[in-house]
Amino acid sequence: MKAVLIDDKKTVRENLKLVIDLYLPNIELVGEAGGVQEGLKLLRSIRPELVFMDISMEDGTGFDLLALYGQVDF
């Protein structure tokens, strides 16, 4: 399963990658982003099956990103 990480904290992304590598062998990390705008570009280009995403980031929230990506209103 293709997955991406979206979090503004690099250390959180690195730690989550370690946990995924150790315990979730069926998950293939195919990209990562450090915020909402970067995450939107990543989602549109990769179209992953699974997203690990922070709720609160420096340039917005995970809900903002979902609204931009899916053009839905929360």
All heavy atoms as TSV, in Angstrom:
chain	resi	resn	atom	element	x	y	z
A	1	MET	N	N	0.836	-1.164	0.000
A	1	MET	CA	C	0.000	0.000	0.000
A	1	MET	C	C	0.891	1.241	0.000
A	1	MET	O	O	1.786	1.370	0.822
A	1	MET	CB	C	-0.899	-0.026	1.248
A	1	MET	CG	C	-1.802	1.159	1.375
A	1	MET	SD	S	-2.869	1.115	2.832
A	1	MET	CE	C	-3.902	-0.256	2.433
A	2	LYS	N	N	0.636	2.166	-0.910
A	2	LYS	CA	C	1.414	3.397	-1.005
A	2	LYS	C	C	0.924	4.410	0.023
A	2	LYS	O	O	-0.269	4.661	0.139
A	2	LYS	CB	C	1.275	4.016	-2.391
A	2	LYS	CG	C	1.912	3.222	-3.487
A	2	LYS	CD	C	1.753	3.973	-4.781
A	2	LYS	CE	C	2.072	3.091	-5.959
A	2	LYS	NZ	N	1.816	3.786	-7.217
A	3	ALA	N	N	1.879	5.012	0.758
A	3	ALA	CA	C	1.531	5.982	1.792
A	3	ALA	C	C	2.454	7.190	1.727
A	3	ALA	O	O	3.578	7.105	1.224
A	3	ALA	CB	C	1.627	5.340	3.169
A	4	VAL	N	N	1.952	8.313	2.244
A	4	VAL	CA	C	2.761	9.524	2.378
A	4	VAL	C	C	2.648	10.045	3.803
A	4	VAL	O	O	1.685	9.742	4.514
A	4	VAL	CB	C	2.339	10.625	1.379
A	4	VAL	CG1	C	2.561	10.179	-0.051
A	4	VAL	CG2	C	0.903	11.055	1.605
A	5	LEU	N	N	3.651	10.834	4.201
A	5	LEU	CA	C	3.674	11.477	5.516
A	5	LEU	C	C	3.585	12.986	5.308
A	5	LEU	O	O	4.337	13.535	4.501
A	5	LEU	CB	C	4.984	11.181	6.245
A	5	LEU	CG	C	5.371	9.742	6.500
A	5	LEU	CD1	C	6.761	9.678	7.112
A	5	LEU	CD2	C	4.369	9.095	7.407
A	6	ILE	N	N	2.694	13.626	6.041
A	6	ILE	CA	C	2.591	15.079	5.970
A	6	ILE	C	C	2.597	15.622	7.396
A	6	ILE	O	O	1.644	15.423	8.150
A	6	ILE	CB	C	1.312	15.514	5.221
A	6	ILE	CG1	C	1.285	14.903	3.822
A	6	ILE	CG2	C	1.229	17.039	5.151
A	6	ILE	CD1	C	-0.006	15.114	3.061
A	7	ASP	N	N	3.698	16.264	7.746
A	7	ASP	CA	C	3.864	16.827	9.089
A	7	ASP	C	C	4.921	17.914	9.000
A	7	ASP	O	O	5.913	17.751	8.292
A	7	ASP	CB	C	4.299	15.737	10.071
A	7	ASP	CG	C	4.146	16.150	11.517
A	7	ASP	OD1	O	4.729	17.193	11.912
A	7	ASP	OD2	O	3.447	15.456	12.261
A	8	ASP	N	N	4.729	19.004	9.710
A	8	ASP	CA	C	5.688	20.103	9.645
A	8	ASP	C	C	6.933	19.870	10.494
A	8	ASP	O	O	7.897	20.615	10.376
A	8	ASP	CB	C	5.025	21.435	10.020
A	8	ASP	CG	C	4.395	21.433	11.397
A	8	ASP	OD1	O	4.056	20.355	11.909
A	8	ASP	OD2	O	4.224	22.528	11.965
A	9	LYS	N	N	6.928	18.824	11.282
A	9	LYS	CA	C	8.100	18.523	12.119
A	9	LYS	C	C	8.873	17.341	11.532
A	9	LYS	O	O	8.373	16.214	11.478
A	9	LYS	CB	C	7.660	18.225	13.546
A	9	LYS	CG	C	7.053	19.444	14.222
A	9	LYS	CD	C	6.494	19.093	15.575
A	9	LYS	CE	C	5.812	20.280	16.191
A	9	LYS	NZ	N	4.557	20.641	15.536
A	10	LYS	N	N	10.094	17.628	11.115
A	10	LYS	CA	C	10.922	16.603	10.480
A	10	LYS	C	C	11.185	15.414	11.407
A	10	LYS	O	O	11.160	14.267	10.971
A	10	LYS	CB	C	12.239	17.210	10.011
A	10	LYS	CG	C	13.082	16.241	9.230
A	10	LYS	CD	C	14.329	16.876	8.680
A	10	LYS	CE	C	15.101	15.842	7.903
A	10	LYS	NZ	N	16.236	16.412	7.200
A	11	THR	N	N	11.407	15.678	12.697
A	11	THR	CA	C	11.690	14.585	13.632
A	11	THR	C	C	10.483	13.638	13.765
A	11	THR	O	O	10.655	12.439	13.897
A	11	THR	CB	C	12.079	15.104	15.028
A	11	THR	OG1	O	11.063	15.988	15.512
A	11	THR	CG2	C	13.407	15.831	14.991
A	12	VAL	N	N	9.290	14.198	13.706
A	12	VAL	CA	C	8.082	13.362	13.762
A	12	VAL	C	C	8.011	12.481	12.522
A	12	VAL	O	O	7.721	11.280	12.614
A	12	VAL	CB	C	6.815	14.234	13.897
A	12	VAL	CG1	C	5.559	13.390	13.735
A	12	VAL	CG2	C	6.807	14.964	15.225
A	13	ARG	N	N	8.285	13.057	11.352
A	13	ARG	CA	C	8.275	12.258	10.110
A	13	ARG	C	C	9.320	11.149	10.180
A	13	ARG	O	O	9.046	10.008	9.801
A	13	ARG	CB	C	8.520	13.156	8.899
A	13	ARG	CG	C	7.398	14.125	8.623
A	13	ARG	CD	C	7.496	14.788	7.254
A	13	ARG	NE	N	8.798	15.300	6.898
A	13	ARG	CZ	C	9.174	16.572	7.051
A	13	ARG	NH1	N	8.349	17.460	7.585
A	13	ARG	NH2	N	10.368	16.947	6.658
A	14	GLU	N	N	10.502	11.463	10.675
A	14	GLU	CA	C	11.566	10.457	10.767
A	14	GLU	C	C	11.186	9.330	11.726
A	14	GLU	O	O	11.411	8.150	11.429
A	14	GLU	CB	C	12.877	11.110	11.197
A	14	GLU	CG	C	13.469	11.997	10.129
A	14	GLU	CD	C	14.663	12.809	10.609
A	14	GLU	OE1	O	14.978	12.781	11.817
A	14	GLU	OE2	O	15.274	13.486	9.761
A	15	ASN	N	N	10.624	9.681	12.885
A	15	ASN	CA	C	10.212	8.656	13.851
A	15	ASN	C	C	9.081	7.790	13.306
A	15	ASN	O	O	9.084	6.573	13.500
A	15	ASN	CB	C	9.798	9.305	15.173
A	15	ASN	CG	C	10.973	9.850	15.949
A	15	ASN	OD1	O	12.097	9.384	15.805
A	15	ASN	ND2	N	10.722	10.857	16.764
A	16	LEU	N	N	8.129	8.397	12.645
A	16	LEU	CA	C	7.030	7.627	12.075
A	16	LEU	C	C	7.535	6.684	10.980
A	16	LEU	O	O	7.073	5.546	10.877
A	16	LEU	CB	C	5.949	8.555	11.532
A	16	LEU	CG	C	4.643	7.899	11.124
A	16	LEU	CD1	C	4.075	7.009	12.216
A	16	LEU	CD2	C	3.628	8.950	10.719
A	17	LYS	N	N	8.498	7.142	10.190
A	17	LYS	CA	C	9.092	6.258	9.174
A	17	LYS	C	C	9.711	5.030	9.823
A	17	LYS	O	O	9.550	3.914	9.323
A	17	LYS	CB	C	10.159	6.997	8.356
A	17	LYS	CG	C	9.590	7.911	7.311
A	17	LYS	CD	C	10.662	8.392	6.355
A	17	LYS	CE	C	11.315	9.625	6.888
A	17	LYS	NZ	N	12.206	10.284	5.916
A	18	LEU	N	N	10.417	5.220	10.929
A	18	LEU	CA	C	11.029	4.089	11.635
A	18	LEU	C	C	9.971	3.101	12.122
A	18	LEU	O	O	10.122	1.883	11.968
A	18	LEU	CB	C	11.858	4.577	12.817
A	18	LEU	CG	C	13.149	5.315	12.501
A	18	LEU	CD1	C	13.754	5.900	13.778
A	18	LEU	CD2	C	14.133	4.403	11.804
A	19	VAL	N	N	8.902	3.605	12.715
A	19	VAL	CA	C	7.827	2.742	13.217
A	19	VAL	C	C	7.164	1.982	12.069
A	19	VAL	O	O	6.920	0.772	12.170
A	19	VAL	CB	C	6.789	3.574	14.005
A	19	VAL	CG1	C	5.563	2.742	14.334
A	19	VAL	CG2	C	7.407	4.137	15.272
A	20	ILE	N	N	6.910	2.677	10.976
A	20	ILE	CA	C	6.281	2.022	9.823
A	20	ILE	C	C	7.192	0.934	9.267
A	20	ILE	O	O	6.746	-0.172	8.972
A	20	ILE	CB	C	5.917	3.066	8.751
A	20	ILE	CG1	C	4.766	3.939	9.258
A	20	ILE	CG2	C	5.532	2.385	7.435
A	20	ILE	CD1	C	4.501	5.172	8.428
A	21	ASP	N	N	8.473	1.249	9.128
A	21	ASP	CA	C	9.425	0.256	8.617
A	21	ASP	C	C	9.499	-0.984	9.509
A	21	ASP	O	O	9.612	-2.103	9.022
A	21	ASP	CB	C	10.823	0.867	8.475
A	21	ASP	CG	C	10.936	1.808	7.294
A	21	ASP	OD1	O	10.065	1.775	6.403
A	21	ASP	OD2	O	11.906	2.598	7.276
A	22	LEU	N	N	9.440	-0.777	10.823
A	22	LEU	CA	C	9.549	-1.895	11.763
A	22	LEU	C	C	8.286	-2.745	11.844
A	22	LEU	O	O	8.363	-3.964	11.933
A	22	LEU	CB	C	9.870	-1.371	13.166
A	22	LEU	CG	C	11.307	-0.960	13.433
A	22	LEU	CD1	C	11.411	-0.282	14.795
A	22	LEU	CD2	C	12.235	-2.164	13.379
A	23	TYR	N	N	7.133	-2.095	11.843
A	23	TYR	CA	C	5.904	-2.818	12.174
A	23	TYR	C	C	4.879	-2.950	11.048
A	23	TYR	O	O	3.922	-3.708	11.191
A	23	TYR	CB	C	5.220	-2.142	13.373
A	23	TYR	CG	C	6.070	-2.171	14.611
A	23	TYR	CD1	C	6.709	-1.024	15.070
A	23	TYR	CD2	C	6.257	-3.355	15.318
A	23	TYR	CE1	C	7.502	-1.052	16.208
A	23	TYR	CE2	C	7.052	-3.391	16.454
A	23	TYR	CZ	C	7.664	-2.241	16.888
A	23	TYR	OH	O	8.453	-2.270	18.008
A	24	LEU	N	N	5.072	-2.246	9.962
A	24	LEU	CA	C	4.083	-2.284	8.875
A	24	LEU	C	C	4.767	-2.583	7.538
A	24	LEU	O	O	4.918	-1.706	6.689
A	24	LEU	CB	C	3.322	-0.950	8.811
A	24	LEU	CG	C	2.577	-0.565	10.086
A	24	LEU	CD1	C	2.111	0.869	10.030
A	24	LEU	CD2	C	1.418	-1.510	10.327
A	25	PRO	N	N	5.171	-3.813	7.335
A	25	PRO	CA	C	5.926	-4.147	6.125
A	25	PRO	C	C	5.122	-3.987	4.822
A	25	PRO	O	O	5.717	-3.875	3.748
A	25	PRO	CB	C	6.317	-5.615	6.346
A	25	PRO	CG	C	5.303	-6.135	7.300
A	25	PRO	CD	C	4.932	-4.982	8.184
A	26	ASN	N	N	3.806	-3.943	4.896
A	26	ASN	CA	C	2.987	-3.791	3.692
A	26	ASN	C	C	2.800	-2.337	3.278
A	26	ASN	O	O	2.190	-2.063	2.253
A	26	ASN	CB	C	1.616	-4.441	3.896
A	26	ASN	CG	C	1.728	-5.940	4.061
A	26	ASN	OD1	O	2.669	-6.563	3.580
A	26	ASN	ND2	N	0.792	-6.518	4.771
A	27	ILE	N	N	3.316	-1.411	4.084
A	27	ILE	CA	C	3.199	0.017	3.779
A	27	ILE	C	C	4.481	0.485	3.107
A	27	ILE	O	O	5.574	0.333	3.644
A	27	ILE	CB	C	2.970	0.845	5.061
A	27	ILE	CG1	C	1.733	0.373	5.813
A	27	ILE	CG2	C	2.898	2.331	4.728
A	27	ILE	CD1	C	0.428	0.602	5.124
A	28	GLU	N	N	4.335	1.060	1.912
A	28	GLU	CA	C	5.470	1.623	1.186
A	28	GLU	C	C	5.371	3.145	1.230
A	28	GLU	O	O	4.438	3.729	0.678
A	28	GLU	CB	C	5.450	1.155	-0.274
A	28	GLU	CG	C	6.529	1.752	-1.124
A	28	GLU	CD	C	6.367	1.459	-2.604
A	28	GLU	OE1	O	5.358	0.845	-3.010
A	28	GLU	OE2	O	7.261	1.866	-3.362
A	29	LEU	N	N	6.319	3.776	1.911
A	29	LEU	CA	C	6.323	5.233	1.973
A	29	LEU	C	C	6.881	5.784	0.660
A	29	LEU	O	O	8.016	5.494	0.302
A	29	LEU	CB	C	7.152	5.720	3.157
A	29	LEU	CG	C	6.563	5.381	4.521
A	29	LEU	CD1	C	7.528	5.766	5.630
A	29	LEU	CD2	C	5.229	6.071	4.711
A	30	VAL	N	N	6.059	6.546	-0.038
A	30	VAL	CA	C	6.445	7.032	-1.358
A	30	VAL	C	C	6.650	8.537	-1.408
A	30	VAL	O	O	6.963	9.076	-2.469
A	30	VAL	CB	C	5.422	6.586	-2.425
A	30	VAL	CG1	C	5.439	5.078	-2.594
A	30	VAL	CG2	C	4.025	7.072	-2.084
A	31	GLY	N	N	6.481	9.217	-0.273
A	31	GLY	CA	C	6.709	10.656	-0.257
A	31	GLY	C	C	6.421	11.256	1.102
A	31	GLY	O	O	5.788	10.642	1.950
A	32	GLU	N	N	6.898	12.491	1.275
A	32	GLU	CA	C	6.627	13.210	2.507
A	32	GLU	C	C	6.601	14.701	2.215
A	32	GLU	O	O	7.200	15.167	1.240
A	32	GLU	CB	C	7.631	12.884	3.605
A	32	GLU	CG	C	9.053	13.272	3.323
A	32	GLU	CD	C	9.972	12.889	4.468
A	32	GLU	OE1	O	10.406	11.726	4.500
A	32	GLU	OE2	O	10.260	13.757	5.317
A	33	ALA	N	N	5.886	15.424	3.067
A	33	ALA	CA	C	5.757	16.869	2.908
A	33	ALA	C	C	5.779	17.522	4.279
A	33	ALA	O	O	5.423	16.904	5.273
A	33	ALA	CB	C	4.465	17.206	2.178
A	34	GLY	N	N	6.157	18.791	4.304
A	34	GLY	CA	C	6.293	19.507	5.551
A	34	GLY	C	C	5.193	20.498	5.847
A	34	GLY	O	O	5.339	21.311	6.751
A	35	GLY	N	N	4.100	20.451	5.107
A	35	GLY	CA	C	3.013	21.383	5.374
A	35	GLY	C	C	1.850	21.205	4.421
A	35	GLY	O	O	1.849	20.312	3.574
A	36	VAL	N	N	0.872	22.083	4.560
A	36	VAL	CA	C	-0.367	21.975	3.794
A	36	VAL	C	C	-0.131	22.155	2.296
A	36	VAL	O	O	-0.544	21.328	1.486
A	36	VAL	CB	C	-1.410	22.998	4.309
A	36	VAL	CG1	C	-2.622	23.058	3.408
A	36	VAL	CG2	C	-1.829	22.656	5.737
A	37	GLN	N	N	0.532	23.229	1.924
A	37	GLN	CA	C	0.728	23.495	0.493
A	37	GLN	C	C	1.616	22.440	-0.172
A	37	GLN	O	O	1.309	21.957	-1.267
A	37	GLN	CB	C	1.307	24.901	0.281
A	37	GLN	CG	C	0.351	26.003	0.678
A	37	GLN	CD	C	-0.985	25.924	-0.055
A	37	GLN	OE1	O	-1.041	25.726	-1.271
A	37	GLN	NE2	N	-2.057	26.074	0.687
A	38	GLU	N	N	2.683	22.081	0.496
A	38	GLU	CA	C	3.571	21.028	-0.024
A	38	GLU	C	C	2.834	19.689	-0.059
A	38	GLU	O	O	2.974	18.910	-1.000
A	38	GLU	CB	C	4.812	20.939	0.863
A	38	GLU	CG	C	5.901	20.046	0.340
A	38	GLU	CD	C	7.093	19.987	1.285
A	38	GLU	OE1	O	7.180	20.765	2.254
A	38	GLU	OE2	O	7.949	19.126	1.037
A	39	GLY	N	N	2.025	19.437	0.963
A	39	GLY	CA	C	1.242	18.204	1.028
A	39	GLY	C	C	0.216	18.117	-0.087
A	39	GLY	O	O	-0.013	17.049	-0.658
A	40	LEU	N	N	-0.408	19.251	-0.426
A	40	LEU	CA	C	-1.388	19.274	-1.511
A	40	LEU	C	C	-0.740	18.883	-2.834
A	40	LEU	O	O	-1.277	18.062	-3.588
A	40	LEU	CB	C	-2.022	20.661	-1.605
A	40	LEU	CG	C	-3.112	20.838	-2.647
A	40	LEU	CD1	C	-4.272	19.884	-2.402
A	40	LEU	CD2	C	-3.592	22.277	-2.657
A	41	LYS	N	N	0.432	19.431	-3.110
A	41	LYS	CA	C	1.168	19.067	-4.332
A	41	LYS	C	C	1.517	17.586	-4.328
A	41	LYS	O	O	1.398	16.906	-5.355
A	41	LYS	CB	C	2.438	19.906	-4.459
A	41	LYS	CG	C	2.185	21.356	-4.727
A	41	LYS	CD	C	3.483	22.142	-4.738
A	41	LYS	CE	C	3.208	23.629	-4.815
A	41	LYS	NZ	N	4.425	24.427	-4.695
A	42	LEU	N	N	1.947	17.087	-3.176
A	42	LEU	CA	C	2.319	15.678	-3.053
A	42	LEU	C	C	1.113	14.767	-3.308
A	42	LEU	O	O	1.204	13.807	-4.067
A	42	LEU	CB	C	2.900	15.418	-1.670
A	42	LEU	CG	C	3.362	14.008	-1.355
A	42	LEU	CD1	C	4.577	13.641	-2.196
A	42	LEU	CD2	C	3.692	13.881	0.121
A	43	LEU	N	N	-0.008	15.067	-2.672
A	43	LEU	CA	C	-1.206	14.244	-2.853
A	43	LEU	C	C	-1.660	14.228	-4.302
A	43	LEU	O	O	-2.056	13.187	-4.832
A	43	LEU	CB	C	-2.346	14.750	-1.961
A	43	LEU	CG	C	-2.172	14.557	-0.466
A	43	LEU	CD1	C	-3.343	15.198	0.276
A	43	LEU	CD2	C	-2.048	13.098	-0.109
A	44	ARG	N	N	-1.629	15.383	-4.941
A	44	ARG	CA	C	-2.070	15.465	-6.341
A	44	ARG	C	C	-1.130	14.723	-7.287
A	44	ARG	O	O	-1.571	14.165	-8.281
A	44	ARG	CB	C	-2.208	16.923	-6.755
A	44	ARG	CG	C	-3.427	17.578	-6.136
A	44	ARG	CD	C	-3.572	19.007	-6.563
A	44	ARG	NE	N	-4.829	19.550	-6.065
A	44	ARG	CZ	C	-5.086	20.835	-5.963
A	44	ARG	NH1	N	-4.177	21.724	-6.324
A	44	ARG	NH2	N	-6.255	21.233	-5.508
A	45	SER	N	N	0.163	14.707	-6.962
A	45	SER	CA	C	1.109	14.044	-7.865
A	45	SER	C	C	1.210	12.540	-7.630
A	45	SER	O	O	1.343	11.770	-8.572
A	45	SER	CB	C	2.494	14.681	-7.750
A	45	SER	OG	O	3.057	14.439	-6.487
A	46	ILE	N	N	1.127	12.105	-6.381
A	46	ILE	CA	C	1.332	10.688	-6.065
A	46	ILE	C	C	0.029	9.906	-5.961
A	46	ILE	O	O	-0.029	8.744	-6.330
A	46	ILE	CB	C	2.160	10.540	-4.768
A	46	ILE	CG1	C	3.570	11.058	-5.018
A	46	ILE	CG2	C	2.182	9.101	-4.283
A	46	ILE	CD1	C	4.500	10.946	-3.843
A	47	ARG	N	N	-1.032	10.539	-5.451
A	47	ARG	CA	C	-2.321	9.882	-5.232
A	47	ARG	C	C	-2.168	8.600	-4.399
A	47	ARG	O	O	-2.452	7.489	-4.840
A	47	ARG	CB	C	-3.016	9.572	-6.545
A	47	ARG	CG	C	-3.323	10.831	-7.361
A	47	ARG	CD	C	-4.134	10.501	-8.542
A	47	ARG	NE	N	-5.260	11.224	-8.978
A	47	ARG	CZ	C	-6.115	12.010	-8.327
A	47	ARG	NH1	N	-5.956	12.227	-7.080
A	47	ARG	NH2	N	-7.129	12.596	-8.903
A	48	PRO	N	N	-1.699	8.758	-3.149
A	48	PRO	CA	C	-1.449	7.594	-2.287
A	48	PRO	C	C	-2.743	6.937	-1.821
A	48	PRO	O	O	-3.824	7.537	-1.884
A	48	PRO	CB	C	-0.708	8.203	-1.094
A	48	PRO	CG	C	-1.258	9.583	-1.013
A	48	PRO	CD	C	-1.453	10.010	-2.439
A	49	GLU	N	N	-2.609	5.726	-1.345
A	49	GLU	CA	C	-3.754	4.996	-0.785
A	49	GLU	C	C	-3.946	5.319	0.698
A	49	GLU	O	O	-5.020	5.094	1.248
A	49	GLU	CB	C	-3.528	3.498	-0.954
A	49	GLU	CG	C	-3.427	3.088	-2.415
A	49	GLU	CD	C	-2.879	1.693	-2.562
A	49	GLU	OE1	O	-1.642	1.535	-2.484
A	49	GLU	OE2	O	-3.699	0.774	-2.723
A	50	LEU	N	N	-2.880	5.803	1.346
A	50	LEU	CA	C	-2.907	6.070	2.783
A	50	LEU	C	C	-2.110	7.342	3.069
A	50	LEU	O	O	-1.056	7.563	2.475
A	50	LEU	CB	C	-2.292	4.884	3.528
A	50	LEU	CG	C	-2.189	4.938	5.035
A	50	LEU	CD1	C	-3.572	4.989	5.675
A	50	LEU	CD2	C	-1.425	3.717	5.549
A	51	VAL	N	N	-2.633	8.169	3.985
A	51	VAL	CA	C	-1.949	9.405	4.357
A	51	VAL	C	C	-1.809	9.462	5.880
A	51	VAL	O	O	-2.799	9.328	6.596
A	51	VAL	CB	C	-2.737	10.646	3.877
A	51	VAL	CG1	C	-2.034	11.927	4.324
A	51	VAL	CG2	C	-2.922	10.634	2.369
A	52	PHE	N	N	-0.583	9.640	6.346
A	52	PHE	CA	C	-0.307	9.922	7.755
A	52	PHE	C	C	-0.108	11.430	7.827
A	52	PHE	O	O	0.825	11.959	7.213
A	52	PHE	CB	C	0.959	9.202	8.231
A	52	PHE	CG	C	0.845	7.708	8.242
A	52	PHE	CD1	C	1.272	6.955	7.161
A	52	PHE	CD2	C	0.312	7.049	9.340
A	52	PHE	CE1	C	1.180	5.569	7.166
A	52	PHE	CE2	C	0.220	5.669	9.360
A	52	PHE	CZ	C	0.648	4.928	8.273
A	53	MET	N	N	-0.993	12.133	8.552
A	53	MET	CA	C	-0.966	13.583	8.497
A	53	MET	C	C	-1.194	14.206	9.873
A	53	MET	O	O	-2.049	13.757	10.635
A	53	MET	CB	C	-2.056	14.056	7.526
A	53	MET	CG	C	-2.168	15.533	7.380
A	53	MET	SD	S	-3.260	16.032	6.037
A	53	MET	CE	C	-4.714	15.043	6.304
A	54	ASP	N	N	-0.443	15.253	10.128
A	54	ASP	CA	C	-0.601	16.032	11.350
A	54	ASP	C	C	-1.881	16.866	11.250
A	54	ASP	O	O	-2.312	17.228	10.156
A	54	ASP	CB	C	0.615	16.947	11.509
A	54	ASP	CG	C	0.735	17.574	12.881
A	54	ASP	OD1	O	-0.074	17.229	13.772
A	54	ASP	OD2	O	1.631	18.401	13.060
A	55	ILE	N	N	-2.478	17.165	12.385
A	55	ILE	CA	C	-3.668	18.012	12.405
A	55	ILE	C	C	-3.277	19.488	12.323
A	55	ILE	O	O	-3.818	20.244	11.532
A	55	ILE	CB	C	-4.502	17.761	13.686
A	55	ILE	CG1	C	-5.045	16.343	13.699
A	55	ILE	CG2	C	-5.642	18.773	13.806
A	55	ILE	CD1	C	-6.017	16.025	12.586
A	56	SER	N	N	-2.311	19.904	13.128
A	56	SER	CA	C	-1.926	21.308	13.185
A	56	SER	C	C	-0.514	21.488	12.630
A	56	SER	O	O	0.448	20.938	13.168
A	56	SER	CB	C	-1.980	21.789	14.641
A	56	SER	OG	O	-1.583	23.126	14.732
A	57	MET	N	N	-0.419	22.272	11.542
A	57	MET	CA	C	0.870	22.545	10.918
A	57	MET	C	C	1.048	24.052	10.807
A	57	MET	O	O	0.093	24.817	10.987
A	57	MET	CB	C	0.943	21.878	9.541
A	57	MET	CG	C	0.900	20.353	9.625
A	57	MET	SD	S	0.882	19.547	8.023
A	57	MET	CE	C	-0.891	19.408	7.756
A	58	GLU	N	N	2.243	24.491	10.507
A	58	GLU	CA	C	2.533	25.925	10.479
A	58	GLU	C	C	1.693	26.687	9.454
A	58	GLU	O	O	1.316	27.823	9.693
A	58	GLU	CB	C	4.021	26.162	10.222
A	58	GLU	CG	C	4.884	25.769	11.400
A	58	GLU	CD	C	6.342	26.106	11.194
A	58	GLU	OE1	O	6.663	26.942	10.332
A	58	GLU	OE2	O	7.165	25.525	11.916
A	59	ASP	N	N	1.390	26.079	8.321
A	59	ASP	CA	C	0.642	26.800	7.286
A	59	ASP	C	C	-0.825	26.374	7.187
A	59	ASP	O	O	-1.479	26.622	6.178
A	59	ASP	CB	C	1.338	26.670	5.926
A	59	ASP	CG	C	1.421	25.245	5.412
A	59	ASP	OD1	O	1.234	24.299	6.205
A	59	ASP	OD2	O	1.672	25.073	4.203
A	60	GLY	N	N	-1.340	25.743	8.222
A	60	GLY	CA	C	-2.749	25.356	8.231
A	60	GLY	C	C	-2.939	24.054	8.971
A	60	GLY	O	O	-2.067	23.597	9.710
A	61	THR	N	N	-4.103	23.460	8.762
A	61	THR	CA	C	-4.423	22.201	9.442
A	61	THR	C	C	-4.599	21.071	8.434
A	61	THR	O	O	-4.759	21.314	7.228
A	61	THR	CB	C	-5.740	22.331	10.240
A	61	THR	OG1	O	-6.835	22.457	9.317
A	61	THR	CG2	C	-5.706	23.505	11.196
A	62	GLY	N	N	-4.602	19.868	8.966
A	62	GLY	CA	C	-4.883	18.712	8.113
A	62	GLY	C	C	-6.259	18.806	7.484
A	62	GLY	O	O	-6.472	18.380	6.345
A	63	PHE	N	N	-7.205	19.423	8.193
A	63	PHE	CA	C	-8.548	19.604	7.643
A	63	PHE	C	C	-8.540	20.607	6.490
A	63	PHE	O	O	-9.275	20.450	5.521
A	63	PHE	CB	C	-9.520	20.037	8.739
A	63	PHE	CG	C	-9.714	18.979	9.791
A	63	PHE	CD1	C	-9.209	19.171	11.066
A	63	PHE	CD2	C	-10.386	17.800	9.508
A	63	PHE	CE1	C	-9.374	18.198	12.039
A	63	PHE	CE2	C	-10.548	16.820	10.474
A	63	PHE	CZ	C	-10.044	17.016	11.743
A	64	ASP	N	N	-7.695	21.643	6.596
A	64	ASP	CA	C	-7.537	22.581	5.487
A	64	ASP	C	C	-7.035	21.845	4.246
A	64	ASP	O	O	-7.532	22.058	3.142
A	64	ASP	CB	C	-6.532	23.691	5.834
A	64	ASP	CG	C	-6.978	24.577	6.972
A	64	ASP	OD1	O	-8.204	24.724	7.185
A	64	ASP	OD2	O	-6.093	25.126	7.662
A	65	LEU	N	N	-6.054	20.979	4.459
A	65	LEU	CA	C	-5.495	20.215	3.345
A	65	LEU	C	C	-6.545	19.304	2.718
A	65	LEU	O	O	-6.676	19.247	1.492
A	65	LEU	CB	C	-4.288	19.397	3.812
A	65	LEU	CG	C	-3.642	18.466	2.795
A	65	LEU	CD1	C	-3.286	19.182	1.510
A	65	LEU	CD2	C	-2.425	17.801	3.389
A	66	LEU	N	N	-7.307	18.615	3.539
A	66	LEU	CA	C	-8.365	17.751	3.005
A	66	LEU	C	C	-9.393	18.553	2.218
A	66	LEU	O	O	-9.857	18.117	1.164
A	66	LEU	CB	C	-9.050	16.984	4.135
A	66	LEU	CG	C	-8.221	15.904	4.819
A	66	LEU	CD1	C	-8.986	15.321	5.991
A	66	LEU	CD2	C	-7.822	14.820	3.837
A	67	ALA	N	N	-9.742	19.726	2.725
A	67	ALA	CA	C	-10.706	20.579	2.023
A	67	ALA	C	C	-10.151	21.033	0.670
A	67	ALA	O	O	-10.869	21.015	-0.342
A	67	ALA	CB	C	-11.073	21.772	2.877
A	68	LEU	N	N	-8.880	21.416	0.640
A	68	LEU	CA	C	-8.262	21.831	-0.627
A	68	LEU	C	C	-8.150	20.674	-1.609
A	68	LEU	O	O	-8.409	20.833	-2.800
A	68	LEU	CB	C	-6.860	22.409	-0.363
A	68	LEU	CG	C	-6.808	23.751	0.338
A	68	LEU	CD1	C	-5.375	24.058	0.778
A	68	LEU	CD2	C	-7.324	24.841	-0.581
A	69	TYR	N	N	-7.780	19.517	-1.095
A	69	TYR	CA	C	-7.579	18.352	-1.959
A	69	TYR	C	C	-8.890	17.826	-2.517
A	69	TYR	O	O	-9.006	17.553	-3.701
A	69	TYR	CB	C	-6.859	17.245	-1.191
A	69	TYR	CG	C	-6.593	16.002	-2.011
A	69	TYR	CD1	C	-5.734	16.053	-3.096
A	69	TYR	CD2	C	-7.200	14.796	-1.691
A	69	TYR	CE1	C	-5.484	14.921	-3.849
A	69	TYR	CE2	C	-6.946	13.665	-2.443
A	69	TYR	CZ	C	-6.095	13.731	-3.509
A	69	TYR	OH	O	-5.857	12.615	-4.272
A	70	GLY	N	N	-9.888	17.719	-1.665
A	70	GLY	CA	C	-11.150	17.140	-2.100
A	70	GLY	C	C	-12.226	18.136	-2.407
A	70	GLY	O	O	-13.333	17.778	-2.772
A	71	GLN	N	N	-11.886	19.435	-2.251
A	71	GLN	CA	C	-12.854	20.492	-2.466
A	71	GLN	C	C	-14.131	20.245	-1.670
A	71	GLN	O	O	-15.239	20.378	-2.175
A	71	GLN	CB	C	-13.142	20.673	-3.950
A	71	GLN	CG	C	-11.936	21.083	-4.775
A	71	GLN	CD	C	-11.323	22.409	-4.316
A	71	GLN	OE1	O	-12.009	23.393	-4.155
A	71	GLN	NE2	N	-10.019	22.430	-4.086
A	72	VAL	N	N	-13.946	19.845	-0.403
A	72	VAL	CA	C	-15.073	19.657	0.499
A	72	VAL	C	C	-14.975	20.689	1.610
A	72	VAL	O	O	-13.913	21.255	1.851
A	72	VAL	CB	C	-15.118	18.231	1.114
A	72	VAL	CG1	C	-15.339	17.202	0.035
A	72	VAL	CG2	C	-13.838	17.927	1.877
A	73	ASP	N	N	-16.063	20.934	2.283
A	73	ASP	CA	C	-16.095	21.936	3.335
A	73	ASP	C	C	-16.285	21.254	4.674
A	73	ASP	O	O	-17.207	20.454	4.838
A	73	ASP	CB	C	-17.246	22.907	3.065
A	73	ASP	CG	C	-17.138	24.151	3.908
A	73	ASP	OD1	O	-16.057	24.409	4.467
A	73	ASP	OD2	O	-18.141	24.873	4.000
A	74	PHE	N	N	-15.412	21.558	5.639
A	74	PHE	CA	C	-15.531	20.974	6.976
A	74	PHE	C	C	-16.138	21.984	7.915
A	74	PHE	O	O	-15.824	23.059	8.053
A	74	PHE	CB	C	-14.156	20.515	7.509
A	74	PHE	CG	C	-13.656	19.291	6.836
A	74	PHE	CD1	C	-12.757	19.365	5.808
A	74	PHE	CD2	C	-14.104	18.046	7.233
A	74	PHE	CE1	C	-12.284	18.234	5.189
A	74	PHE	CE2	C	-13.647	16.895	6.604
A	74	PHE	CZ	C	-12.733	17.004	5.579
